[in-house]
């Protein structure tokens, strides 16, 4: 799963449903993340990096 691509849809890693890019904000920070239409899971660059680090240490 690569969040840097120009693709605007992808499959959910949890339920294999359709995901789309959504603009989110956290008070002062505006960022984009993938959100699943079926289960609602949100995956952004930080989540992706942390999962990669945790699986690499195992």
PyMOL CGO cylinders between C-alpha atoms (Angstrom):
from pymol import cmd
from pymol.cgo import CYLINDER

trace = [
    CYLINDER, 0.00, 0.00, 0.00, 1.58, 3.24, -1.13, 0.3, 1, 1, 1, 1, 1, 1,
    CYLINDER, 1.58, 3.24, -1.13, -0.07, 6.52, -0.11, 0.3, 1, 1, 1, 1, 1, 1,
    CYLINDER, -0.07, 6.52, -0.11, 2.21, 8.56, -2.35, 0.3, 1, 1, 1, 1, 1, 1,
    CYLINDER, 2.21, 8.56, -2.35, 0.58, 7.38, -5.59, 0.3, 1, 1, 1, 1, 1, 1,
    CYLINDER, 0.58, 7.38, -5.59, -1.77, 9.47, -7.71, 0.3, 1, 1, 1, 1, 1, 1,
    CYLINDER, -1.77, 9.47, -7.71, -4.45, 6.76, -7.60, 0.3, 1, 1, 1, 1, 1, 1,
    CYLINDER, -4.45, 6.76, -7.60, -7.66, 7.98, -6.02, 0.3, 1, 1, 1, 1, 1, 1,
    CYLINDER, -7.66, 7.98, -6.02, -9.03, 4.56, -4.94, 0.3, 1, 1, 1, 1, 1, 1,
    CYLINDER, -9.03, 4.56, -4.94, -7.59, 1.40, -3.47, 0.3, 1, 1, 1, 1, 1, 1,
    CYLINDER, -7.59, 1.40, -3.47, -8.66, -1.75, -1.59, 0.3, 1, 1, 1, 1, 1, 1,
    CYLINDER, -8.66, -1.75, -1.59, -9.01, -1.79, 2.19, 0.3, 1, 1, 1, 1, 1, 1,
    CYLINDER, -9.01, -1.79, 2.19, -6.35, -3.85, 4.03, 0.3, 1, 1, 1, 1, 1, 1,
    CYLINDER, -6.35, -3.85, 4.03, -9.00, -4.92, 6.60, 0.3, 1, 1, 1, 1, 1, 1,
    CYLINDER, -9.00, -4.92, 6.60, -12.12, -5.84, 4.58, 0.3, 1, 1, 1, 1, 1, 1,
    CYLINDER, -12.12, -5.84, 4.58, -10.92, -5.49, 0.95, 0.3, 1, 1, 1, 1, 1, 1,
    CYLINDER, -10.92, -5.49, 0.95, -13.58, -2.82, 0.37, 0.3, 1, 1, 1, 1, 1, 1,
    CYLINDER, -13.58, -2.82, 0.37, -13.25, 0.35, -1.65, 0.3, 1, 1, 1, 1, 1, 1,
    CYLINDER, -13.25, 0.35, -1.65, -11.16, 3.15, -0.13, 0.3, 1, 1, 1, 1, 1, 1,
    CYLINDER, -11.16, 3.15, -0.13, -11.01, 6.78, -1.19, 0.3, 1, 1, 1, 1, 1, 1,
    CYLINDER, -11.01, 6.78, -1.19, -8.78, 9.74, -0.36, 0.3, 1, 1, 1, 1, 1, 1,
    CYLINDER, -8.78, 9.74, -0.36, -10.29, 12.08, 2.21, 0.3, 1, 1, 1, 1, 1, 1,
    CYLINDER, -10.29, 12.08, 2.21, -9.11, 15.47, 3.49, 0.3, 1, 1, 1, 1, 1, 1,
    CYLINDER, -9.11, 15.47, 3.49, -8.96, 15.50, 7.31, 0.3, 1, 1, 1, 1, 1, 1,
    CYLINDER, -8.96, 15.50, 7.31, -7.89, 18.10, 9.85, 0.3, 1, 1, 1, 1, 1, 1,
    CYLINDER, -7.89, 18.10, 9.85, -6.62, 18.04, 13.41, 0.3, 1, 1, 1, 1, 1, 1,
    CYLINDER, -6.62, 18.04, 13.41, -7.01, 21.61, 14.71, 0.3, 1, 1, 1, 1, 1, 1,
    CYLINDER, -7.01, 21.61, 14.71, -4.00, 23.16, 12.93, 0.3, 1, 1, 1, 1, 1, 1,
    CYLINDER, -4.00, 23.16, 12.93, -2.88, 20.35, 10.63, 0.3, 1, 1, 1, 1, 1, 1,
    CYLINDER, -2.88, 20.35, 10.63, -4.64, 19.41, 7.40, 0.3, 1, 1, 1, 1, 1, 1,
    CYLINDER, -4.64, 19.41, 7.40, -3.75, 16.03, 5.92, 0.3, 1, 1, 1, 1, 1, 1,
    CYLINDER, -3.75, 16.03, 5.92, -5.05, 13.44, 3.48, 0.3, 1, 1, 1, 1, 1, 1,
    CYLINDER, -5.05, 13.44, 3.48, -5.77, 9.81, 4.34, 0.3, 1, 1, 1, 1, 1, 1,
    CYLINDER, -5.77, 9.81, 4.34, -7.44, 6.77, 2.82, 0.3, 1, 1, 1, 1, 1, 1,
    CYLINDER, -7.44, 6.77, 2.82, -10.88, 5.92, 4.27, 0.3, 1, 1, 1, 1, 1, 1,
    CYLINDER, -10.88, 5.92, 4.27, -12.83, 2.70, 3.63, 0.3, 1, 1, 1, 1, 1, 1,
    CYLINDER, -12.83, 2.70, 3.63, -16.44, 3.01, 2.50, 0.3, 1, 1, 1, 1, 1, 1,
    CYLINDER, -16.44, 3.01, 2.50, -17.36, -0.39, 4.06, 0.3, 1, 1, 1, 1, 1, 1,
    CYLINDER, -17.36, -0.39, 4.06, -15.69, -0.56, 7.48, 0.3, 1, 1, 1, 1, 1, 1,
    CYLINDER, -15.69, -0.56, 7.48, -14.56, 3.05, 8.00, 0.3, 1, 1, 1, 1, 1, 1,
    CYLINDER, -14.56, 3.05, 8.00, -10.89, 2.32, 8.69, 0.3, 1, 1, 1, 1, 1, 1,
    CYLINDER, -10.89, 2.32, 8.69, -8.59, 5.31, 8.12, 0.3, 1, 1, 1, 1, 1, 1,
    CYLINDER, -8.59, 5.31, 8.12, -4.99, 4.82, 6.95, 0.3, 1, 1, 1, 1, 1, 1,
    CYLINDER, -4.99, 4.82, 6.95, -2.55, 7.70, 6.50, 0.3, 1, 1, 1, 1, 1, 1,
    CYLINDER, -2.55, 7.70, 6.50, 1.21, 8.00, 5.94, 0.3, 1, 1, 1, 1, 1, 1,
    CYLINDER, 1.21, 8.00, 5.94, 1.99, 7.93, 9.70, 0.3, 1, 1, 1, 1, 1, 1,
    CYLINDER, 1.99, 7.93, 9.70, -0.09, 4.79, 10.28, 0.3, 1, 1, 1, 1, 1, 1,
    CYLINDER, -0.09, 4.79, 10.28, 1.53, 3.11, 7.28, 0.3, 1, 1, 1, 1, 1, 1,
    CYLINDER, 1.53, 3.11, 7.28, 5.06, 3.97, 8.51, 0.3, 1, 1, 1, 1, 1, 1,
    CYLINDER, 5.06, 3.97, 8.51, 4.36, 2.77, 12.07, 0.3, 1, 1, 1, 1, 1, 1,
    CYLINDER, 4.36, 2.77, 12.07, 2.95, -0.56, 10.83, 0.3, 1, 1, 1, 1, 1, 1,
    CYLINDER, 2.95, -0.56, 10.83, 6.01, -1.08, 8.63, 0.3, 1, 1, 1, 1, 1, 1,
    CYLINDER, 6.01, -1.08, 8.63, 8.34, -0.41, 11.60, 0.3, 1, 1, 1, 1, 1, 1,
    CYLINDER, 8.34, -0.41, 11.60, 6.47, -2.76, 13.94, 0.3, 1, 1, 1, 1, 1, 1,
    CYLINDER, 6.47, -2.76, 13.94, 6.47, -5.65, 11.44, 0.3, 1, 1, 1, 1, 1, 1,
    CYLINDER, 6.47, -5.65, 11.44, 10.16, -5.11, 10.59, 0.3, 1, 1, 1, 1, 1, 1,
    CYLINDER, 10.16, -5.11, 10.59, 11.21, -5.60, 14.23, 0.3, 1, 1, 1, 1, 1, 1,
    CYLINDER, 11.21, -5.60, 14.23, 9.47, -9.00, 14.53, 0.3, 1, 1, 1, 1, 1, 1,
]
cmd.load_cgo(trace, "trace")
